[in-house]
C-alpha cells in the first residue's frame, strides 16, 4: 500500500505523505518518494514545480520512523538501506524541478531535514520545528548539521541543534528557515496558490535557476559565476528577449 499520493494540476505536482498513525518516515516511504522524484525528473514536461505536504492533520513529517532509528543503532541496516535517506534527500535538491515543502504542523528531526533539502519552505501559522536528536544522545543524521547552518547561519543552527528546542512558524520565518507563513485555515489551498507563482514562470528558467543556486553553493565564487553564465546562455535563446 502506497503512503504517497500524487495529483498534478497545471504543471504543479502535489505529493502527499500519509502514513498512519502519525507520519513517521520509514524506508519504504523513502523508496516510494525516490521513485516519484526520479519519474518527475524524467518527465519535466508534466510538472515544473513539486509540492510536498503531509496528509495527516497537524503533521508534515513527524520524524524518522523510530524502528528505523533502533535498527540503525543496532547496526542491522544493510549498506543500501543506510543510503536511503541521503539518496532521497539528495534527489529533492538535484531534480530539475523546484520542490516546495508545505508544512502544516509538526516537522521534527527527519521531517525538518526533508524540508531543508527542499528548494523552498512554507508553513502554516500553527507549524513547529525541531531537531530533537541531542536530547536522545545523538545528532541529526539526515543532513541537519550541514543544511541548517547553510540556510540560517552557523550560530542559529548550532543553537537549535545543541538545545533541541522547538520553535514556531514566526521564529522560523525570522531566522530564514521558512519563506512564508500562511494561514492555518485552508492551508492546502494557500500553499498551492503560493507555489503557483513559481509555476507561472518558464520551466527551463526555473530549472536553470535551481541548478545555479544549488550547485553554485558547492563551488568557489569564480566557478559559480561561470556556471551561472553557462546556464544563462542556455536559456537565453528561448527567452522573451530572443522573441520580442
Number of C-alpha atoms within 10 A of each C-alpha: 4 11 17 20 13 14 10 14 11 12 17 21 21 22 21 19 24 23 19 10 7 19 24 22 23 18 15 13 18 19 16 14 22 20 13 15 22 14 12 20 18 11 12 17 10 15 20 26 26 26 23 23 24 26 21 19 12 19 24 32 31 22 24 22 16 12 11 18 14 12 12 14 10 9 11 12 15 10 9 8 15 15 11 18 22 15 15 20 21 16 17 25 19 20 19 24 27 26 26 26 27 30 33 29 24 26 26 24 25 26 24 28 27 26 27 25 25 23 18 18 22 24 31 25 19 18 23 24 24 22 28 22 18 15 13 8 7 9 18 16 15 21 20 21 18 15 15 22 15 13 15 17 14 13 10 13 22 15 11 19 23 14 15 20 14 16 14 17 24 18 14 20 16 12 15 13 23 23 15 20 20 22 14 16 11 10 18 18 10 18 25 18 12 16 22 15 9 16 19 14 11 14 21 19 17 20 20 20 18 20 21 20 14 15 16 18 13 10 12 9 11 10 14 18 14 13 19 19 12 13 18 15 11 14 17 14 11 13 13 9 8 9 8 5
